[in-house]
Amino acid sequence: MIVTDFAIQYGDHVTRARRDGRPVVALESTIVSHGLPRPDNLRVAREIEQTVRDNGAVPATIGMIGGRLIVGLTDPEIEQLAGADGVAKLSVRDLAVAAATGADGATTVAATSAVAAAAGIGVFATGGLGGVHREANLTFDESNDLTTLARTPIVVVCAGVKSILDVGATLERLETLGVSVAGFGTRRFPGFFITDGGFDVDWQLDSAAQVAAFIRARDEQGVTQGALVLGNPLPVDEQLDPALHDRTLAEGLELLGRAGITGKGVTPFLLAHFHESTEGQSLAVNVRIILRNAALAARIAVAAKPAPAQLGFSVPA
């Protein structure tokens, strides 16, 4: 089938939520197709959506099916992305090309943020951000997540930057790009698999209501239209053992260099290495991360209601 209507489409549950003014949380689909192993990916995708519902909001998983860009995938559509081979990994620059070619695709942090903001959704839950890759001074390898967030008015609830990346350089780039960064209940930037990523942040927000106040202040001031990266650290007793993390990361980086993998292949390769080398411990941590972030994002979305106009987004009928 050739797609002729390339406009963003909406799942029925999201359409109803938009009509009724209910809080909505955007969710990415790369965690389903590229971030978690089968069959855990489908189970976890359903748990993420249920966690959003349990905390009072409506989940909107974003992805592409047969060239149709959809905000609010149905369960069969999520199952399709979870089980199919050859699902494209879509950043912002890939969206139109993938639509034109009728592709199935999973949206990254960058693409999910951009599509969510275009759809009037102000809060997005993910696991960890992309960022500046190690040795980027030689490779210029940097995730499009960063530049997209600089121009996208959305709150991204995450566990920091994926610890396989250069966290310090990523924070420097976020500062340069004017992206707001805060810790949730902490002034330390979380390290994805580990609680403390080793760097301070300038700001701390302590409640969903305070994050909602940030959204209102940003939009009423009208000075900046970038994202807020809200680092939500795992409790210390839920993190991956730091020594195991450091050892596994060093081994993975060595293997990565031998294999000559670069670009989009880096993150899936290293996450798979973590899963195998830690005998599933990193997977369990990854799941805890996204479920905690989904719960917090839902609470923020609820706190930001009941005045959608205050969010500063155009909410189509």
Secondary structure, DSSP 4 states (H G I P E B T S, - for coil): ------S-EE-HHHHHHHHHT--EEEE-SHIIIIIS-TTHHHHHHHHHHHHHHHTT-EEEEEEEETTEEEES--HHHHHHHHH-SS-EEE-GGGHHHHHHTT--EEE-HHHHHHHHHHTT--EEE-S-B--BPTTHHHH--B-HHHHHHTT---EEEESBB-TTS-HHHHHHHHHHHT-EEEEES-SEEEETTEEEEEEE-SEEE-SHHHHHHHHHHHHHH-S----EEEE-PPPGGGSPPHHHHHHHHHHHHHHHHHHT--GGGHHHHHHHHHHHHTTTHHHHHHHHHHHHHHHHHHHHHHHTTT-GGGGT-----
